[in-house]
Amino acid sequence: MAGGEITLSPHAAMFLSERMDLVPHPMLRVGRLPVSATEEDRLAATDEGRNHLRSIGLMDHNDLEPVVEDAWYALSRPPLAVGLATHSSRGPSYNAVFVDQGRTVLRARQADADDTEDIENIVLSRNNRVGLASNVTDTIGDLAPGRGASVSVPNEQIEQARRRAASGSGMQQAFSAARISRNDAQTLTDALSNQRTTEGVVTVRAYDERVRRVHKLPYNVQYFSNDTGSYTMEKKAGRDGREWFTLAPTDSRKLAAKVDEMVNELRR
Protein backbone atom coordinates (compact mmCIF):
# COMPACT_ATOMS: atom_id res chain seq x y z
CA MET A 1 0.00 0.00 0.00
CA ALA A 2 3.01 2.30 0.37
CA GLY A 3 2.48 5.14 -2.06
CA GLY A 4 -0.75 3.61 -3.35
CA GLU A 5 -4.32 2.84 -2.37
CA ILE A 6 -6.42 -0.23 -1.64
CA THR A 7 -10.11 -0.08 -2.49
CA LEU A 8 -12.32 -2.46 -0.52
CA SER A 9 -15.80 -3.19 -1.82
CA PRO A 10 -18.67 -3.34 0.69
CA HIS A 11 -18.69 -7.15 0.46
CA ALA A 12 -14.92 -7.27 1.00
CA ALA A 13 -15.25 -5.09 4.12
CA MET A 14 -18.04 -7.33 5.41
CA PHE A 15 -15.91 -10.41 4.69
CA LEU A 16 -12.95 -8.97 6.63
CA SER A 17 -15.14 -8.10 9.62
CA GLU A 18 -16.60 -11.59 9.77
CA ARG A 19 -13.36 -13.41 9.00
CA MET A 20 -11.36 -11.50 11.63
CA ASP A 21 -14.29 -11.07 14.05
CA LEU A 22 -13.56 -7.34 14.28
CA VAL A 23 -15.79 -4.27 14.01
CA PRO A 24 -13.97 -1.27 12.47
CA HIS A 25 -14.06 2.31 13.74
CA PRO A 26 -17.68 3.58 13.95
CA MET A 27 -16.98 6.27 11.33
CA LEU A 28 -16.78 3.44 8.77
CA ARG A 29 -19.96 1.76 7.59
CA VAL A 30 -19.81 -1.98 7.05
CA GLY A 31 -22.89 -3.78 5.80
CA ARG A 32 -24.60 -6.66 7.51
CA LEU A 33 -26.87 -9.20 5.90
CA PRO A 34 -30.48 -8.95 7.08
CA VAL A 35 -31.79 -11.44 9.61
CA SER A 36 -33.96 -12.88 6.84
CA ALA A 37 -30.89 -13.77 4.73
CA THR A 38 -30.71 -17.42 3.75
CA GLU A 39 -27.64 -19.62 3.96
CA GLU A 40 -27.38 -19.25 0.19
CA ASP A 41 -27.33 -15.45 0.59
CA ARG A 42 -24.56 -15.70 3.18
CA LEU A 43 -22.43 -17.97 1.04
CA ALA A 44 -22.89 -15.68 -1.97
CA ALA A 45 -21.85 -12.59 0.03
CA THR A 46 -18.82 -14.41 1.44
CA ASP A 47 -17.79 -15.56 -2.02
CA GLU A 48 -18.16 -12.05 -3.44
CA GLY A 49 -16.01 -10.53 -0.69
CA ARG A 50 -13.37 -13.25 -0.98
CA ASN A 51 -13.27 -12.99 -4.77
CA HIS A 52 -12.83 -9.22 -4.60
CA LEU A 53 -9.85 -9.57 -2.28
CA ARG A 54 -8.33 -12.23 -4.51
CA SER A 55 -8.84 -10.09 -7.61
CA ILE A 56 -6.77 -7.25 -6.15
CA GLY A 57 -4.05 -9.51 -4.78
CA LEU A 58 -4.98 -9.33 -1.10
CA MET A 59 -5.86 -12.98 -0.65
CA ASP A 60 -3.91 -16.05 -1.68
CA HIS A 61 -6.15 -19.09 -1.73
CA ASN A 62 -7.67 -18.77 1.76
CA ASP A 63 -4.98 -16.62 3.40
CA LEU A 64 -5.23 -12.84 3.77
CA GLU A 65 -2.21 -10.77 2.83
CA PRO A 66 -0.63 -9.13 5.93
CA VAL A 67 -1.06 -5.62 4.49
CA VAL A 68 -4.86 -5.80 4.56
CA GLU A 69 -5.02 -7.91 7.71
CA ASP A 70 -2.85 -5.43 9.61
CA ALA A 71 -4.81 -2.46 8.26
CA TRP A 72 -8.19 -3.90 9.25
CA TYR A 73 -6.92 -4.74 12.72
CA ALA A 74 -5.58 -1.18 13.12
CA LEU A 75 -8.93 0.30 12.05
CA SER A 76 -10.77 -1.93 14.53
CA ARG A 77 -8.41 -1.59 17.49
CA PRO A 78 -6.44 1.58 16.84
CA PRO A 79 -3.69 2.54 19.28
CA LEU A 80 -4.71 6.13 18.48
CA ALA A 81 -7.20 7.29 15.88
CA VAL A 82 -8.92 10.46 14.73
CA GLY A 83 -12.35 10.13 13.16
CA LEU A 84 -13.67 12.70 10.70
CA ALA A 85 -17.17 13.06 9.25
CA THR A 86 -17.67 15.80 6.65
CA HIS A 87 -20.80 16.91 4.82
CA SER A 88 -20.54 19.50 2.06
CA SER A 89 -23.01 21.12 -0.33
CA ARG A 90 -20.16 22.22 -2.60
CA GLY A 91 -17.91 19.16 -2.63
CA PRO A 92 -17.68 15.53 -1.56
CA SER A 93 -19.20 14.29 1.68
CA TYR A 94 -17.34 11.47 3.40
CA ASN A 95 -16.15 9.83 6.59
CA ALA A 96 -12.48 9.15 7.28
CA VAL A 97 -10.41 7.46 9.96
CA PHE A 98 -6.73 8.22 10.61
CA VAL A 99 -4.65 5.75 12.64
CA ASP A 100 -1.25 6.61 14.07
CA GLN A 101 1.21 3.82 13.21
CA GLY A 102 4.45 5.45 14.25
CA ARG A 103 6.26 6.41 11.06
CA THR A 104 3.12 6.37 8.93
CA VAL A 105 -0.54 7.29 9.20
CA LEU A 106 -3.15 4.87 7.89
CA ARG A 107 -6.19 6.57 6.37
CA ALA A 108 -9.51 4.93 5.55
CA ARG A 109 -11.89 7.12 3.56
CA GLN A 110 -15.49 6.27 2.68
CA ALA A 111 -17.72 8.50 0.58
CA ASP A 112 -21.32 9.09 1.61
CA ALA A 113 -23.77 7.12 -0.50
CA ASP A 114 -26.61 8.88 -2.31
CA ASP A 115 -29.04 6.59 -0.50
CA THR A 116 -28.65 6.08 3.25
CA GLU A 117 -29.28 2.36 2.76
CA ASP A 118 -26.32 2.04 0.38
CA ILE A 119 -22.71 1.57 1.41
CA GLU A 120 -19.71 2.83 -0.55
CA ASN A 121 -16.20 1.42 -0.97
CA ILE A 122 -13.58 2.00 1.73
CA VAL A 123 -10.31 3.37 0.32
CA LEU A 124 -7.16 2.68 2.35
CA SER A 125 -3.92 4.63 1.99
CA ARG A 126 -0.75 5.32 3.97
CA ASN A 127 0.97 8.65 4.32
CA ASN A 128 4.58 9.02 5.39
CA ARG A 129 3.81 12.51 6.68
CA VAL A 130 3.89 11.98 10.42
CA GLY A 131 1.11 13.47 12.53
CA LEU A 132 -2.59 12.77 12.71
CA ALA A 133 -3.55 16.45 12.74
CA SER A 134 -1.75 17.34 9.51
CA ASN A 135 -3.28 14.33 7.75
CA VAL A 136 -6.74 15.40 8.89
CA THR A 137 -6.38 18.97 7.63
CA ASP A 138 -4.77 17.80 4.38
CA THR A 139 -7.89 15.71 3.76
CA ILE A 140 -10.26 18.57 4.61
CA GLY A 141 -8.44 21.14 2.49
CA ASP A 142 -7.78 24.84 3.01
CA LEU A 143 -9.93 26.73 5.50
CA ALA A 144 -10.18 30.53 5.78
CA PRO A 145 -11.08 31.97 9.21
CA GLY A 146 -14.45 33.56 9.81
CA ARG A 147 -15.00 37.02 11.28
CA GLY A 148 -14.56 37.99 14.90
CA ALA A 149 -12.67 36.60 17.88
CA SER A 150 -13.10 33.44 19.92
CA VAL A 151 -16.26 33.30 22.06
CA SER A 152 -16.58 31.18 25.20
CA VAL A 153 -19.74 31.36 27.31
CA PRO A 154 -21.69 29.01 29.58
CA ASN A 155 -23.75 26.71 27.39
CA GLU A 156 -26.89 27.54 29.36
CA GLN A 157 -26.75 31.05 27.85
CA ILE A 158 -26.53 29.59 24.33
CA GLU A 159 -29.53 27.36 25.03
CA GLN A 160 -31.45 30.32 26.42
CA ALA A 161 -30.70 32.29 23.25
CA ARG A 162 -31.77 29.35 21.05
CA ARG A 163 -35.13 29.20 22.82
CA ARG A 164 -35.66 32.94 22.35
CA ALA A 165 -34.71 32.71 18.66
CA ALA A 166 -37.10 29.78 18.18
CA SER A 167 -39.93 31.85 19.65
CA GLY A 168 -39.41 34.63 17.10
CA SER A 169 -36.59 36.85 18.36
CA GLY A 170 -33.80 37.80 15.98
CA MET A 171 -30.59 35.84 16.47
CA GLN A 172 -28.43 38.75 17.67
CA GLN A 173 -31.24 40.07 19.85
CA ALA A 174 -31.63 36.61 21.39
CA PHE A 175 -27.92 36.42 22.23
CA SER A 176 -27.99 39.89 23.80
CA ALA A 177 -31.04 38.97 25.86
CA ALA A 178 -29.09 35.96 27.15
CA ARG A 179 -26.51 38.39 28.64
CA ILE A 180 -23.90 37.78 25.93
CA SER A 181 -21.75 40.82 25.10
CA ARG A 182 -22.40 42.79 21.91
CA ASN A 183 -19.15 41.73 20.19
CA ASP A 184 -19.64 38.07 21.10
CA ALA A 185 -23.27 38.23 19.99
CA GLN A 186 -22.18 39.61 16.61
CA THR A 187 -19.59 36.85 16.14
CA LEU A 188 -22.12 34.17 17.11
CA THR A 189 -24.70 35.65 14.74
CA ASP A 190 -22.24 35.76 11.83
CA ALA A 191 -21.23 32.17 12.48
CA LEU A 192 -24.54 30.52 13.31
CA SER A 193 -27.14 32.38 11.24
CA ASN A 194 -25.52 31.94 7.81
CA GLN A 195 -26.10 28.83 5.75
CA ARG A 196 -23.30 26.31 6.07
CA THR A 197 -21.52 25.07 2.96
CA THR A 198 -19.46 22.48 4.82
CA GLU A 199 -19.71 20.99 8.28
CA GLY A 200 -18.01 18.15 10.06
CA VAL A 201 -17.08 16.57 13.35
CA VAL A 202 -13.72 15.37 14.67
CA THR A 203 -13.38 12.65 17.33
CA VAL A 204 -10.42 10.96 19.03
CA ARG A 205 -10.25 7.43 20.44
CA ALA A 206 -7.71 4.75 21.35
CA TYR A 207 -7.89 1.03 22.01
CA ASP A 208 -5.98 -0.20 25.05
CA GLU A 209 -4.71 -3.73 24.38
CA ARG A 210 -3.88 -4.29 28.06
CA VAL A 211 -7.43 -3.95 29.32
CA ARG A 212 -9.16 -4.55 25.95
CA ARG A 213 -11.27 -1.42 26.00
CA VAL A 214 -11.71 1.79 24.02
CA HIS A 215 -10.84 5.15 25.55
CA LYS A 216 -12.33 8.28 24.03
CA LEU A 217 -12.70 11.93 24.88
CA PRO A 218 -16.01 12.98 26.49
CA TYR A 219 -16.43 15.66 23.81
CA ASN A 220 -15.85 16.22 20.10
CA VAL A 221 -15.06 19.26 17.99
CA GLN A 222 -17.28 20.44 15.18
CA TYR A 223 -16.07 22.58 12.32
CA PHE A 224 -18.09 24.35 9.66
CA SER A 225 -17.78 26.91 6.89
CA ASN A 226 -20.20 29.50 5.55
CA ASP A 227 -19.86 32.61 3.41
CA THR A 228 -18.12 34.47 6.26
CA GLY A 229 -15.41 31.82 6.72
CA SER A 230 -14.70 28.78 8.89
CA TYR A 231 -15.21 28.11 12.61
CA THR A 232 -14.76 25.42 15.24
CA MET A 233 -17.35 24.77 17.89
CA GLU A 234 -17.27 22.62 21.01
CA LYS A 235 -19.04 22.01 24.30
CA LYS A 236 -17.06 20.70 27.25
CA ALA A 237 -17.01 20.84 31.03
CA GLY A 238 -15.11 23.73 32.58
CA ARG A 239 -13.19 23.82 35.84
CA ASP A 240 -16.25 25.32 37.50
CA GLY A 241 -18.26 22.19 36.70
CA ARG A 242 -20.48 23.94 34.16
CA GLU A 243 -20.65 23.08 30.48
CA TRP A 244 -19.05 25.78 28.32
CA PHE A 245 -19.70 26.53 24.67
CA THR A 246 -16.74 27.76 22.63
CA LEU A 247 -16.80 29.03 19.06
CA ALA A 248 -13.67 30.26 17.30
CA PRO A 249 -12.77 31.36 13.77
CA THR A 250 -10.41 28.75 12.34
CA ASP A 251 -8.06 28.00 9.49
CA SER A 252 -6.18 24.81 8.63
CA ARG A 253 -3.35 25.59 11.06
CA LYS A 254 -5.69 26.33 13.97
CA LEU A 255 -7.79 23.24 13.29
CA ALA A 256 -4.63 21.11 13.25
CA ALA A 257 -3.66 22.62 16.61
CA LYS A 258 -7.11 21.75 17.97
CA VAL A 259 -6.77 18.13 16.79
CA ASP A 260 -3.32 17.95 18.41
CA GLU A 261 -4.83 19.28 21.63
CA MET A 262 -7.48 16.55 21.58
CA VAL A 263 -4.90 13.84 20.87
CA ASN A 264 -2.63 15.02 23.69
CA GLU A 265 -5.55 15.19 26.10
CA LEU A 266 -6.45 11.56 25.40
CA ARG A 267 -2.82 10.49 25.78
CA ARG A 268 -2.57 11.96 29.28
C-alpha positions in Angstrom: 0.0 0.0 0.0 3.0 2.3 0.4 2.5 5.1 -2.1 -0.8 3.6 -3.4 -4.3 2.8 -2.4 -6.4 -0.2 -1.6 -10.1 -0.1 -2.5 -12.3 -2.5 -0.5 -15.8 -3.2 -1.8 -18.7 -3.3 0.7 -18.7 -7.2 0.5 -14.9 -7.3 1.0 -15.3 -5.1 4.1 -18.0 -7.3 5.4 -15.9 -10.4 4.7 -13.0 -9.0 6.6 -15.1 -8.1 9.6 -16.6 -11.6 9.8 -13.4 -13.4 9.0 -11.4 -11.5 11.6 -14.3 -11.1 14.1 -13.6 -7.3 14.3 -15.8 -4.3 14.0 -14.0 -1.3 12.5 -14.1 2.3 13.7 -17.7 3.6 14.0 -17.0 6.3 11.3 -16.8 3.4 8.8 -20.0 1.8 7.6 -19.8 -2.0 7.0 -22.9 -3.8 5.8 -24.6 -6.7 7.5 -26.9 -9.2 5.9 -30.5 -9.0 7.1 -31.8 -11.4 9.6 -34.0 -12.9 6.8 -30.9 -13.8 4.7 -30.7 -17.4 3.7 -27.6 -19.6 4.0 -27.4 -19.2 0.2 -27.3 -15.4 0.6 -24.6 -15.7 3.2 -22.4 -18.0 1.0 -22.9 -15.7 -2.0 -21.9 -12.6 0.0 -18.8 -14.4 1.4 -17.8 -15.6 -2.0 -18.2 -12.0 -3.4 -16.0 -10.5 -0.7 -13.4 -13.3 -1.0 -13.3 -13.0 -4.8 -12.8 -9.2 -4.6 -9.8 -9.6 -2.3 -8.3 -12.2 -4.5 -8.8 -10.1 -7.6 -6.8 -7.2 -6.2 -4.1 -9.5 -4.8 -5.0 -9.3 -1.1 -5.9 -13.0 -0.6 -3.9 -16.0 -1.7 -6.2 -19.1 -1.7 -7.7 -18.8 1.8 -5.0 -16.6 3.4 -5.2 -12.8 3.8 -2.2 -10.8 2.8 -0.6 -9.1 5.9 -1.1 -5.6 4.5 -4.9 -5.8 4.6 -5.0 -7.9 7.7 -2.9 -5.4 9.6 -4.8 -2.5 8.3 -8.2 -3.9 9.2 -6.9 -4.7 12.7 -5.6 -1.2 13.1 -8.9 0.3 12.1 -10.8 -1.9 14.5 -8.4 -1.6 17.5 -6.4 1.6 16.8 -3.7 2.5 19.3 -4.7 6.1 18.5 -7.2 7.3 15.9 -8.9 10.5 14.7 -12.4 10.1 13.2 -13.7 12.7 10.7 -17.2 13.1 9.3 -17.7 15.8 6.7 -20.8 16.9 4.8 -20.5 19.5 2.1 -23.0 21.1 -0.3 -20.2 22.2 -2.6 -17.9 19.2 -2.6 -17.7 15.5 -1.6 -19.2 14.3 1.7 -17.3 11.5 3.4 -16.1 9.8 6.6 -12.5 9.1 7.3 -10.4 7.5 10.0 -6.7 8.2 10.6 -4.7 5.7 12.6 -1.2 6.6 14.1 1.2 3.8 13.2 4.4 5.5 14.2 6.3 6.4 11.1 3.1 6.4 8.9 -0.5 7.3 9.2 -3.2 4.9 7.9 -6.2 6.6 6.4 -9.5 4.9 5.6 -11.9 7.1 3.6 -15.5 6.3 2.7 -17.7 8.5 0.6 -21.3 9.1 1.6 -23.8 7.1 -0.5 -26.6 8.9 -2.3 -29.0 6.6 -0.5 -28.7 6.1 3.3 -29.3 2.4 2.8 -26.3 2.0 0.4 -22.7 1.6 1.4 -19.7 2.8 -0.6 -16.2 1.4 -1.0 -13.6 2.0 1.7 -10.3 3.4 0.3 -7.2 2.7 2.3 -3.9 4.6 2.0 -0.8 5.3 4.0 1.0 8.7 4.3 4.6 9.0 5.4 3.8 12.5 6.7 3.9 12.0 10.4 1.1 13.5 12.5 -2.6 12.8 12.7 -3.5 16.5 12.7 -1.7 17.3 9.5 -3.3 14.3 7.8 -6.7 15.4 8.9 -6.4 19.0 7.6 -4.8 17.8 4.4 -7.9 15.7 3.8 -10.3 18.6 4.6 -8.4 21.1 2.5 -7.8 24.8 3.0 -9.9 26.7 5.5 -10.2 30.5 5.8 -11.1 32.0 9.2 -14.4 33.6 9.8 -15.0 37.0 11.3 -14.6 38.0 14.9 -12.7 36.6 17.9 -13.1 33.4 19.9 -16.3 33.3 22.1 -16.6 31.2 25.2 -19.7 31.4 27.3 -21.7 29.0 29.6 -23.7 26.7 27.4 -26.9 27.5 29.4 -26.7 31.0 27.9 -26.5 29.6 24.3 -29.5 27.4 25.0 -31.5 30.3 26.4 -30.7 32.3 23.2 -31.8 29.4 21.1 -35.1 29.2 22.8 -35.7 32.9 22.4 -34.7 32.7 18.7 -37.1 29.8 18.2 -39.9 31.8 19.6 -39.4 34.6 17.1 -36.6 36.8 18.4 -33.8 37.8 16.0 -30.6 35.8 16.5 -28.4 38.7 17.7 -31.2 40.1 19.9 -31.6 36.6 21.4 -27.9 36.4 22.2 -28.0 39.9 23.8 -31.0 39.0 25.9 -29.1 36.0 27.2 -26.5 38.4 28.6 -23.9 37.8 25.9 -21.8 40.8 25.1 -22.4 42.8 21.9 -19.2 41.7 20.2 -19.6 38.1 21.1 -23.3 38.2 20.0 -22.2 39.6 16.6 -19.6 36.8 16.1 -22.1 34.2 17.1 -24.7 35.6 14.7 -22.2 35.8 11.8 -21.2 32.2 12.5 -24.5 30.5 13.3 -27.1 32.4 11.2 -25.5 31.9 7.8 -26.1 28.8 5.7 -23.3 26.3 6.1 -21.5 25.1 3.0 -19.5 22.5 4.8 -19.7 21.0 8.3 -18.0 18.1 10.1 -17.1 16.6 13.4 -13.7 15.4 14.7 -13.4 12.7 17.3 -10.4 11.0 19.0 -10.2 7.4 20.4 -7.7 4.8 21.4 -7.9 1.0 22.0 -6.0 -0.2 25.1 -4.7 -3.7 24.4 -3.9 -4.3 28.1 -7.4 -3.9 29.3 -9.2 -4.5 26.0 -11.3 -1.4 26.0 -11.7 1.8 24.0 -10.8 5.1 25.6 -12.3 8.3 24.0 -12.7 11.9 24.9 -16.0 13.0 26.5 -16.4 15.7 23.8 -15.9 16.2 20.1 -15.1 19.3 18.0 -17.3 20.4 15.2 -16.1 22.6 12.3 -18.1 24.3 9.7 -17.8 26.9 6.9 -20.2 29.5 5.6 -19.9 32.6 3.4 -18.1 34.5 6.3 -15.4 31.8 6.7 -14.7 28.8 8.9 -15.2 28.1 12.6 -14.8 25.4 15.2 -17.4 24.8 17.9 -17.3 22.6 21.0 -19.0 22.0 24.3 -17.1 20.7 27.3 -17.0 20.8 31.0 -15.1 23.7 32.6 -13.2 23.8 35.8 -16.3 25.3 37.5 -18.3 22.2 36.7 -20.5 23.9 34.2 -20.7 23.1 30.5 -19.0 25.8 28.3 -19.7 26.5 24.7 -16.7 27.8 22.6 -16.8 29.0 19.1 -13.7 30.3 17.3 -12.8 31.4 13.8 -10.4 28.8 12.3 -8.1 28.0 9.5 -6.2 24.8 8.6 -3.4 25.6 11.1 -5.7 26.3 14.0 -7.8 23.2 13.3 -4.6 21.1 13.2 -3.7 22.6 16.6 -7.1 21.7 18.0 -6.8 18.1 16.8 -3.3 17.9 18.4 -4.8 19.3 21.6 -7.5 16.5 21.6 -4.9 13.8 20.9 -2.6 15.0 23.7 -5.6 15.2 26.1 -6.4 11.6 25.4 -2.8 10.5 25.8 -2.6 12.0 29.3 
